Amino acid sequence: MGKRRDAAEPVVSESERLLFGGPLRYDMGWNEHADAFLELSFRAMVVRLPGMLASSLRLALQADARAARVVLAAEAVRGAAQAVILLAVNSVLRELLAGPDVGQRLRSAAPALFAVAAMSLVNALLRAASTYATGRLEPKVERVATELYLERAANVELAAIEDHAFHKLLDTAQYGAESARRMISYGTRVISALISLIAAAGVLAVLHPVLLPLLVTMTLPSAWGALTNARRRYESFHTWVQHARAGRLISNLLTEPAAAPEIRVHGVGPFLLRHFRSMSETAEAEQARLSRLAARTGLIAAGWTGLATLATYATLGALLLAGAMALSVAGTAVIAIRTGASSLDTLVLEINQLHEEALFVGDLHRLYAEAAKRAVPTGGEALPEDPKEIRFENVTFSYPGDPARPGDSARPGDPARPGDPVRPALDDVTLSLPLGRIIALVGENGSGKTTLVKLLAGLYVPDRGRILWDGVDAARADRRLLAERVAMVAQDFKRWPFTARVNVAVGRSSAPLTEEALAAAVAEAGAEEVVAGLPRGLDTLLARNFSGGHELSGGQWQRLGIARAAYRRGRLLIVDEPTAALDARAELEVFEKIRALAGSGQTVVLITHRLASVRHADLVHVLERGRLVESGTPQELLARGGVYAELYALQADQFTARVPAPKPA
Ligand SMILES: Nc1ncnc2c1ncn2[C@@H]1O[C@H](COP(=O)(O)OP(=O)(O)OP(=O)(O)O)[C@@H](O)[C@H]1O
């Protein structure tokens, strides 16, 4: 079956052009399976059916083996019961239509009638059992699939999360768990329809050889209709999904708190609303197009089905007239054809749905496999118990997708940097971090300070060079043990939408929460006042969008962030811009606290632009465009008159510049 593109190329609306710079196309991993679906033919669907059913069954068995077995057994026995019912009906008709004495005919038909009743009862009971078990199974399957998804996603290297391609997969695969859930009921209905079709077809084949082709002829048009519509729907979905997302983005912007002030002060509301309407109208036009086509296809299919039904009954009539078929057989045939036709209809529809869901589940399985490949490795060498030094040896690192990264090439659309040789984020850096000291990392924006501490924390692995904890290469060390040594207050540390207590204790979430440790960490970070000012103390929910939630200022959050790091009790404390949001008094206080932490034997790696605060560091490393340019004590660096001294002088000037004296009145 050739590829036919039914979906209209979306007209690029003015709104898309203005807001998003052009037409929105969905460029995610979906396209990988879109073509598989578009090439969908009945034969292809049938070929893929066993695989799809097996995949549903595997998930079902994993989620709730008992419920899965109940569904399977119930559906199988129901199919058999239907065959018995058809044969019994045939026998009833035969007895009723034979012989002169009505009483005698009724008596002869009674056992078969009883069998029909009993089998119908069995059928109803089994249907109830299957419905119950399917209902139990579905949420469990979704949960198991989602858990696997989340577990794998949470366990991959940071580099994978930041990798464009992996993130696409992560995004598309999130729909897979829901699809896995839906596959259970579609799968059940496919099995049920398949078994009752086999039952009807078997009975028809026994009754007369011509009946089976008649059954197929009657069902083909609706199968064609269902397939055609499904393919159009799916293709349209893929072409338009990005557009729909953008519409949702605009509607969210209109209601989200972060945008609310500007929407009011700058009057952005009507502007966004106008574009929301314009984009919605474009999407509505697509829906209308699909409905028009679906109605037309439905009419054509219904016409063909009507003609095929007419032909079927004409054939039965001719067979009766010619004496080639008994009246009782014709009666049973009518019932069997109706049962079979409806089963075949259901089968085509459900296989179609199953196939559609299977594509999304396929994304999920691709994610499982890819995430397993990119997971943080387990096991490895133990780190020295009490190392003296961490040493960066010729460390070079570029971010995934960066053109400077070995093996990665620039993607189309990456900003070009004409004339600027592409530099790695860290370029051949060799430096020492003596443990038990305060080490400051200094440099202009983008010089590689944050990157360096991320490598230090084991979040990335160098492309070249080594990071040695005494003699042990961190790349070969047990990453779990390495992480245990590190506490980090990143620049953009997570503000968890939980209570203040959890926001501190999440620093060591694997250990039981103890109030003493919590209070000590809060005190060490100088966050007692912040906590005391909260309406419910540590139990205050720090999320404004929930009822009873409370919002902290940037500086107050920063204190909690430091408390979290203190609670972790990592031997290596990394603080990236800890005072960016603090006022002058708070800044002094936080540096005092950090110094005290170092005094207790903890190593502090401090990134800051406030060079006045660096004066107390034992060692300063100065970075410039990914390279180490200076190292030494603050006094040595000032005396040297290099980059550090220049930056220091610039900041000092701001404070020593003469303030103009007020003019006398
Ligand atoms: N996640 C990332 N993905 C890709 N490139 C990144 C990423 N983070 C940083 N970079 C790039 O790496 C280089 C070094 O950035 P880094 O954040 O380490 O600098 P920094 O010295 O900490 O800067 P700042 O003082 O502004 O915090 C920059 O060119 C930056 O654009």
The ligand as a MOL file (V3000), in Angstrom:
LIG
                    3D

  0  0  0     0  0            999 V3000
M  V30 BEGIN CTAB
M  V30 COUNTS 31 33 0 0 0
M  V30 BEGIN ATOM
M  V30 1 N 23.7130 22.8130 30.1860 0
M  V30 2 C 24.4690 23.3930 29.2580 0
M  V30 3 N 24.3980 23.0020 27.9780 0
M  V30 4 C 25.1780 23.5670 27.0320 0
M  V30 5 N 26.0760 24.5150 27.2720 0
M  V30 6 C 26.1880 24.9570 28.5260 0
M  V30 7 C 25.3850 24.4140 29.5900 0
M  V30 8 N 25.7310 25.0360 30.7400 0
M  V30 9 C 26.7020 25.9160 30.3960 0
M  V30 10 N 26.9790 25.8560 29.0970 0
M  V30 11 C 28.0020 26.6230 28.3840 0
M  V30 12 O 29.2560 26.3140 28.9430 0
M  V30 13 C 30.0550 27.4670 29.1120 0
M  V30 14 C 30.4760 27.6110 30.5800 0
M  V30 15 O 29.2990 27.8210 31.3560 0
M  V30 16 P 29.2870 27.8180 32.9390 0
M  V30 17 O 27.8720 27.8020 33.3780 0
M  V30 18 O 30.1690 26.7480 33.4260 0
M  V30 19 O 29.9390 29.2370 33.2410 0
M  V30 20 P 30.0540 30.0310 34.6120 0
M  V30 21 O 31.4560 30.4510 34.7170 0
M  V30 22 O 29.4920 29.2290 35.7320 0
M  V30 23 O 29.1150 31.2920 34.2990 0
M  V30 24 P 28.2210 32.2140 35.2890 0
M  V30 25 O 29.1820 33.0760 36.0440 0
M  V30 26 O 27.4110 33.0180 34.3350 0
M  V30 27 O 27.4210 31.3230 36.1470 0
M  V30 28 C 29.2230 28.6250 28.6020 0
M  V30 29 O 29.6390 28.9190 27.2920 0
M  V30 30 C 27.8200 28.1250 28.5840 0
M  V30 31 O 27.0880 28.6970 27.5350 0
M  V30 END ATOM
M  V30 BEGIN BOND
M  V30 1 1 1 2
M  V30 2 1 2 3
M  V30 3 2 2 7
M  V30 4 2 3 4
M  V30 5 1 4 5
M  V30 6 2 5 6
M  V30 7 1 6 7
M  V30 8 1 6 10
M  V30 9 1 7 8
M  V30 10 2 8 9
M  V30 11 1 9 10
M  V30 12 1 10 11
M  V30 13 1 11 12
M  V30 14 1 11 30
M  V30 15 1 12 13
M  V30 16 1 13 14
M  V30 17 1 13 28
M  V30 18 1 14 15
M  V30 19 1 15 16
M  V30 20 2 16 17
M  V30 21 1 16 18
M  V30 22 1 16 19
M  V30 23 1 19 20
M  V30 24 2 20 21
M  V30 25 1 20 22
M  V30 26 1 20 23
M  V30 27 1 23 24
M  V30 28 2 24 25
M  V30 29 1 24 26
M  V30 30 1 24 27
M  V30 31 1 28 29
M  V30 32 1 28 30
M  V30 33 1 30 31
M  V30 END BOND
M  V30 END CTAB
M  END
